[in-house]
């Protein structure tokens, strides 16, 4: 090569660095480049919806069931069952070509060893009771003591003020307290300060109260949750005369280590990261196949199909399988707590899928704009658009749907707290299906969406394949769309109530351990 040729080559090389070379494929030649993201998004979304099937995802549920069967019947965070579930998900994603990592953290593991209660006198009967997370334990065999009800205040609450407990009345007794007004931790702390030997807090809505005291340091006395009907009945019994109860609540508590599983595409602009998550852990009472093997399996199969497509996505797609959700959203909270300001700004959206195959299901979409006016307010800016995108897809597929409140009680909670647009779907937990919802979705009115919620029966027989398939379609469509195009997050939304039942709120997500009324 002579000097003139070398100079020409250098000029060409410099030009190549200064101006990226774009080759138009036969499929895109002559088309508007600005339209390419939307076009590619529609193409990929259609492909993923077609190829991501409930039947394939069900194979992951079978694996989760087999793991639980070999690990004491559950897959709770900090247990061998969860470790094996996380390893299975990790291995599948690694083989598919994702950048995969474990995110390790320590937490307070709890496992209930006894939860029973009964009326000793005047008329013996058994009482259903649910040990609260982080409760203190009774001795083996329990305690027997008189029952005393905290008086109801003018605002309809009780137990929130030390003055609600007279020490000479509650010393050595079991305190009966109504839910509402403050945290369960405060209620039992006030009872403990007055000398109570245990506390029973009864619900103010349907179902047995599944509560948490927040952390081990907050637990002062053995504390359990009751149904509204049982609490009301005990209060009426007390009005008629003395009542004696026998209560045994015992819980193992110890520091353990667990892992979130995080996987992301190698390609894609990290400044436009789209994120989807599901919690992988179960409660200790059962294998957790609907809660939340269903969301975990649907997300995993969608991720595998995306990898199989070999699509060079424009936006980085990140998937997460959270641990210790059942202990208070600990895995997702740990993740969000460790994000830098830049990390948070790069996550353009978060979609959560927790319980997507409930046997007596509703098809509920998180109410991003609070158009239903139920419970908490709207999500961060962009959440309304995520809700609209999901419902638009469901409308096109002829799927009925209703709104559900952003209660903050699943893994989207930490994301909305830091302003990241969030959304997702949910098929119902222990809430009761209304007649209007039965007319819309089918199934049985007056029965819980998931009668096996947080129970041993949450196994492979607890999966509704129709709901499973519908929600997997939602996941696949979202992944395919947002992997290329997030412009819909900037499009205005016209808020319209979903009329999801008598309250317009659909199936409120009241399933995971609550801290307050």
N, C-alpha and C positions, 0 to 999 in steps of 0.2 A: 504494500500500500504506500503510494507516494504522499508528499506533504499535503497536496490539494485534497486527495481522498481522505486523509486523516482529519483535515479541517471539516470536510463535509460530514464525516461520520460523527465528529464531536458536536456539530450543530444539530444534527438529527437527534443525537442522544439527549442534548439539552432540551430540545423541543419536546421530546418524549416525557422528560421529567416535569416540564412546566405545564404541559397540557395532556391529561390522561387520554389515552387512546380508547375510544368506545367503538366496538364492533357491533353493528346491528345484525341480529339474527334474522333469518327469513321470516320468523313469526312476528318480529317487532319492527322490521324495516318499514319506514313510512308512517309509523304510528306516533302519536303524541307521547313523548317520554314522561310528561307530567301525569299521564293516566296510567302509567305502568304499575305503580304500587297497588292501586285499587284493582286493576285487572289481574295481577298476579295473586293478590289476596283472595279474590273471588275464586280463582282457579284452584289454589291450594286448599281453601276452606271446603270447596265441593269435594275434592279428592279425599281429604281427611274424614269428612262426614261419611263418605261412602265406604271407606276402608277401615275405619275404627269401629269395630262391632262389639256389642255387649257380649256376644258369645266368646270372642277372644279375651275380653276383659274378665269374663267369668273364670277363666283359667287361673288368673292371679288370685281370685277369691278362694279357689280350691287350694291354692298353695298356702294362703294365709290360714285357712281352716286346718290344714295339715300341720302347720307350725304350731298353732294353738293346741291342737290335740296332743302334740308331743311335748308341750311345755306347760303343763299344769292347767290347760283350759283357757288361757288368755294370752294377750300380746301387749300387756301393759308396759309403759315406759319403765326402764330400769330392770326389766325381766329378760330372761332368755328368749321368750316369745317375741318381744319387740326387737331385740338384737338380731334375731334370725330374720325377721321381716325386713328390717333395714338392710341387712346384708343381701337379701334377695333382690330388693329394689335397686340397690347400688350396683350389683353385678349385672342385672339386666340392662341398666343404662350405660354402664361402662362398655359392655359388649356392643351396644348400639352406636358408640362413638361420641358420647357426650363428655364434657368436662364434668366430672362428678367428685364431690367431696363430702366428708362427714363434718358436721359442726358439733363439737362435743360440749356438753355443759353438765354441771352438777345440779341436783334438785332433791327435794325432800320426797322420798318415795313413801306412799301410804298404801296399806292393804288392810281392809277391814277383816277382822278375824271373828267378830261376833256382833250381831245387831238383832236384839230381840227385846220385846217388852210385852207385859201382860198386866191386866187388872187383877189384883189379888182379892180385893174386897171393894164394894159390897158384892158385886156379881162377877165372878171370874170370867175373863175372856182374853184372847190374844190380840195384840195391837201390832200392826205393821209399822216398823220404824226404820229409818235410813240414817246410818251413822254419817255425821258431817265430816268432811275432809279436815284433817289436823285436829280432831277432837282428842281430848284426854280419854283415858280408858278407865273403865270400872275394874274391880278385881275380877278374876275368873269366877264365874258363877253369878256375877252381877251384884246389884244392891236392891234392897227392898225398903221403901220409904213412903211416907205420905206425900200426896200431891197438893201443890198450892198454885193457884193461877195468879199471874200478875194482873192487876186491875187495868181495864181498858181506859186510856186517856180520852179527853174530849175530842181529840183529832182522830180517834179510832185506832190508835196504835198503842203498844205497850212494850215495856222492857227497855226503852231507849234512855231512860233517866234512872240514876241511882235511887231516886225517890219512889220509883215504881216498886221497889222491894223494901219491905220492912224486915230488918234482920231477925227480929224475934219470931217472925212468922215463917221465914224461909230457911232458917238454920237447920241443916240436916235433911231438908225436904227436896223433892223433885219439883222444879219450877215449870209450869205450863205457860208458854208465851206465844202470842200471836205474831205472825209475820207482818212486817211493814214498818216503815219509818226510819230504820237504821240497819246497820249490818248485823248479821247473826253473831259475829264476834262480839260486838258491843252488848248485845242482849245477854249472852252467856257470861260475859265478864261482869256485868252488873249483878247477875244472879249469883255468881261465884263470890263477889264481894259481900253479898248479904248472907253468905253461908250455905247456899244451896249445894246439894250433893250432885245434882245433874240437872240438865235443862232439856225440855222437849219443845220444839218450835213447830207450830202447825201452819200449814199453807193457807193462803188467801185466794187460791185459784185451784183448778183441777189438778189431780195427781199428787203423789207423795212428794214432799219437799226434799229435793236433792241439793244440799247446800255445802258450802265450804266456809271455814273460819278464816281463810286467807293464807295463813302460814302457821307453822308449829308453835311459834312464840305466842300466838293469839289464843290458843286453846287453854282454858282454865279448868273446865269441868267436862265430864262426859256429856256430849250434846248430840241429839238426833232430831231428824225431821219427821213430821207426821202429815197425813192428809188433812185437808180442811174439815172433812166430815168427822174424822176421829177427834180432832182438837175441839170442835164444837160439841161433840158428844161428851167428851171428858169434862168440859166446862159446865155442861148441864148436870152431869153427875155430881160435880163438886157443889153446885148450887143446892143439891138435895141432901148433901151430907158428906162426911169424910170419904176419901178415896185413897187406897193404898196400891202402889204399883211395884212391879219387879222389872228392873231394867238392866240389861247387860249390853254394853257397847265397848268393844275392844278393837284397837287398830295398831298395826305395826307401822312404825315411822322410822326411817333411816335415810341418810344421805347416800344417793347412788348417782352413777354417771350414765348418761344416755346421749344419743346422737340425732340431730336432724340430718336428712339426706338432701343435698342441693345438687342439681344438675342443670347445665346450661349449654346451649348450642355454641359450637366453636366459632361459627360465623355470626354476623349481625352486628349492628351498631350498638355498642354498650350504652351510649348516651340515650338510646331509646329502648330500654329493657322492658319487656312485658313479662309479667310474673304470674304464675298460677300455683296454688298450693292445696294440700289436703293433709289432715293429720293421720298418722299411721298407727298410733297407739290405740289400744282398747282400754276399757276399765278392767279391773281384776275379776269382775263377776262373770265374764264371758269372753268369747273369741272376737267379738267386735267386727262381724262381717259386714253388717250395714253401717255401723258406727265404729270406725269409718273405713273399713276395708273397701266399701263401695266407691267412695271418692278417690281413695288411693289407687284402686285398680283402674278406674276410668282414666285418671290422670296418667298412670303409667302406660297404659295401652296407647293413649294418644301420643305420648312422647315417643314411643317406639315406632308408631306409624309415621310421625314426622321425620324421624331419623331414616326410616326406610325409603322415604320419598326422595332423599338426597337433595332436598331443596336448599339453595343458598339464600337464606332468609335475609331481609334487609335489617330487621330489628333483632337484637339478641332475645332469645326466649329462655326464660329460667323457670325451672320447676322445683317445688319444695315438698318434701314429705316431713311434716313436723312431728316431733316427739313431745310427750308430756302435755298435750293439749288438755287431756282429762284431769290434769293436776292444776289447771288454771292458765291455759294458753302459754305455758312456759317456754316451749320451743320457739314459737313465732315471736314471742316477746323478746327472747334472748337474741334472735336474729335481728329484729328491728333495733334493739338497744345497741347493737354493735355496728350498725350502719353509720357511715360518715355522712356529713351534709351532702357531699357530692353523690354518694351512693343513693341517698333518698331522692335526690333530684333526678337521677337517671332512671329510676323505676317509675314508668309512666302509668302503670296500672297494676292492680293485684286482684285476681279472681280466686274465690275460695269455694271448694266443693266438699261439703261435710254432710254425710248422710244423703245419698242420691238414689236410694232404692228401697225406701220404706214400704213395708207390705201393704199398708192402707194409705197409700201416698197421696200427697198433693204436689203439684208442680209449682213451687214457690220461687220467686225471684226477689233478691234483696232490693228493698225500696230505696234506691239511691237518691231520689228527689223528695222523699217524704210526702209523696202525693196522696198516700192513704191516710196521713195524719195520725198514725198509730205509734205509740211508744216513743222511741228516741227520734231525733231530728234527722235531716238528710246527711248523706256522706259527703266527703270532700268534693270539691269541684271536679267534674269528670265522672263521678259516680252515677249521676242521672243518665249520662250517655251510655255507660256500661249496661245499666238496666235496660235502656231502650234498645241497644244492640241485641241483647239476649232475647227480649220479647219480640223484636222484629223477626229474628230467626225462628222463634217458636210459632209465631203467627204464620210464617211461610210454610211451616211444616204441619200446620193445623193442630198444634198442641195447645190445649187450654193452659192458662197460667194465672197466678195471683201474686200479690206482693207479700213480702214478709219483712218485718222490722229489722233495722240495723241495731240489734240489742247489744252488740259488742261481745257476744258470748261464744264466738268461734274465732278462728285464727285471722280473720280480717280485722279484728279489733285493734291490735297493735298498729296495723297499717293506717287505719282511719285516724288513729290518734296523732299520727305525724303528718297527716294531710295527703296521703297517697290515695288517689281515686281507687275505689274498691267496689266489688260486686260479687255475684255468684248465685248458685242455686241451692235448694234445700228441699227435702221431701217430707219433713215433719218428724218430731220425736215423740214425747209423751203427751203432747197436746191432743185434744179431742177434736175429731173431724166433725164439722157442722153439717146440717142437712144441705145447705147451699153448696158446700164443698163436695159432698157426696154426689149431688146432681151434676156438678161440673166435672169432677175427676173420676167418678165411679167410686166403688168401695163402700164402706159401711159407716153411716153417721152414728155419732155417739160412742165411737170406739177410737182409741189412740191411733195416731198415724203409724206408730211402731209399738206394738204391745210388748215387744221383747227388748225395749230400750234399756240399755245398761243392765242386761240380764243374761243368764246362761243361754237362753233361747236365741240370742242374736248370732245365728249360725247360717249355713248355706240355705237352709229352708226359709230364712227370713228375708230373702231378696225378691223384690218384685222386678221381673225382667223388663216389663214395659217402662217403668219409671227409670230403670237403669239405662236402657237404650236411649230414652229421650234425653237424659242428662249427659250421656256420653256424646250425643250429637251436639249439645250446647258447648261442651268442652272442645270438641274437635273443630267446630266452626270458629270458636274464639281463637284457638291457636293458629289456625290457618289464616284467619283475617288479620290479627294483630302482628303476626310474624312479618307481614309486609306493610301494613297500613294502619296507622293509629289516628288518621285524620278525623275519624268520626267523633273523637273525644272533643273536637273543637266545634262540632255542629250543635246548634241550639236544640233544646228539648222542650216540647209542649207537655206539661205535666197533666196527666189524666189519672184519676184514682183507678185502681185495678179491680175494685169491688170484689175482693177475695173472700167474701163471707159476710156475716152479720156486722162485723166491725170494719170491713174493707181492708183488713190487715192480713188476711190469709193466715198461714200457720206460723204464729210467732215462735221463734226459735227459743223455746224455754227448756231446752233439754240439758244443757251442761250445768255443772255445779254453780249455784248462784251464791252471791255474797250478801245480798240485801233484798228488800221487798220492792 
